[in-house]
Amino acid sequence: MKVDLNASNLSGIISSQGNQSASPAVSDSSPSEPLGEDKATLSGDSTNAQNLTTKALEIPEVRQDKVEALRAAIKNGDYKIEPSKIAEAMIQESE
């Protein structure tokens, strides 16, 4: 929809409104009275969430100590694979 805001088009709209009152509603408070101030308070949850986010970002994506321990276990032959546990986990993952 295209809106044309030329004054010539608006004159027809204004004249068609005819008897409708164009004066704004008057409120009980006078304009000389100061308006109330807006206030915002943050809960402790926001601060807690920021702290947790910061801690999470500090943790490395790869826990190198765990990777090295697994590598050493595989190299020494100490790491045992249980096919039944792997199969069970795969089935549960697919459900």
Backbone torsions as a table, in degrees:
resi	resn	phi	psi	omega
1	MET	NA	131.2	-179.0
2	LYS	-99.2	134.0	179.4
3	VAL	-114.2	123.0	178.7
4	ASP	-108.0	119.1	-175.0
5	LEU	-99.5	29.5	176.8
6	ASN	-70.4	144.1	-177.3
7	ALA	-61.9	-33.3	-178.3
8	SER	-64.6	-34.4	178.8
9	ASN	-74.6	-29.7	-177.9
10	LEU	-74.5	-25.8	-177.5
11	SER	-63.2	-36.9	177.9
12	GLY	-66.5	-36.5	179.4
13	ILE	-68.6	-43.2	-178.8
14	ILE	-64.9	-43.3	-178.9
15	SER	-70.5	-27.7	-180.0
16	SER	-74.5	-19.8	179.3
17	GLN	-76.1	-24.4	172.2
18	GLY	44.4	-100.6	-170.7
19	ASN	-79.2	-6.4	-178.2
20	GLN	-69.8	138.9	-179.2
21	SER	-73.8	130.8	179.4
22	ALA	-99.9	-0.4	-178.0
23	SER	-79.9	141.8	-179.0
24	PRO	-72.3	158.5	178.1
25	ALA	-68.3	141.7	-179.2
26	VAL	-97.6	132.2	179.8
27	SER	-97.2	163.6	-179.0
28	ASP	-70.8	-29.5	-177.5
29	SER	-86.4	140.2	179.7
30	SER	-82.6	151.0	-177.6
31	PRO	-67.1	-16.3	-178.8
32	SER	-77.7	-15.2	178.6
33	GLU	-76.6	137.4	179.6
34	PRO	-69.3	144.5	177.6
35	LEU	-80.7	153.7	178.5
36	GLY	-67.1	154.1	179.7
37	GLU	-87.2	145.0	173.8
38	ASP	-81.0	138.2	178.6
39	LYS	-130.6	145.1	176.4
40	ALA	-132.5	135.2	176.0
41	THR	-125.6	137.0	180.0
42	LEU	-100.1	138.5	179.1
43	SER	-78.6	168.0	177.2
44	GLY	-66.1	-20.7	179.7
45	ASP	-62.9	-36.9	179.9
46	SER	-64.4	-45.7	179.1
47	THR	-64.6	-41.5	178.7
48	ASN	-62.5	-41.5	179.2
49	ALA	-63.9	-39.8	178.3
50	GLN	-64.3	-41.5	179.2
51	ASN	-63.4	-43.0	179.7
52	LEU	-65.4	-39.0	178.4
53	THR	-63.6	-42.7	178.9
54	THR	-61.8	-44.9	179.6
55	LYS	-63.7	-40.8	-179.2
56	ALA	-64.6	-37.1	179.7
57	LEU	-72.3	-21.6	179.2
58	GLU	-78.4	-23.2	-179.2
59	ILE	-73.8	130.5	179.3
60	PRO	-66.6	151.4	-178.7
61	GLU	-64.7	-38.9	179.5
62	VAL	-111.1	124.4	178.0
63	ARG	-84.1	93.6	-172.3
64	GLN	-58.4	-34.9	-179.7
65	ASP	-63.3	-39.5	178.2
66	LYS	-68.6	-40.1	179.6
67	VAL	-62.2	-44.9	-179.8
68	GLU	-64.3	-39.5	178.5
69	ALA	-64.1	-41.0	177.6
70	LEU	-67.4	-41.4	177.8
71	ARG	-59.2	-44.9	-179.7
72	ALA	-64.3	-41.3	179.6
73	ALA	-64.3	-41.0	178.5
74	ILE	-66.0	-45.0	-178.7
75	LYS	-62.3	-38.4	-179.5
76	ASN	-82.9	-8.6	-178.5
77	GLY	82.3	13.1	-179.4
78	ASP	-86.4	-14.3	-177.2
79	TYR	-86.3	116.1	-178.1
80	LYS	-106.6	132.0	178.0
81	ILE	-101.3	131.2	177.3
82	GLU	-109.5	102.6	-176.5
83	PRO	-55.7	-35.3	-178.6
84	SER	-65.3	-38.2	178.1
85	LYS	-67.9	-38.4	178.8
86	ILE	-64.9	-45.7	179.8
87	ALA	-62.4	-42.4	179.4
88	GLU	-62.4	-43.2	178.9
89	ALA	-64.9	-37.2	178.8
90	MET	-66.4	-39.3	179.2
91	ILE	-67.1	-44.0	179.2
92	GLN	-64.9	-35.6	179.3
93	GLU	-66.4	-34.1	-177.6
94	SER	-77.7	-17.3	-177.4
95	GLU	-79.5	NA	NA
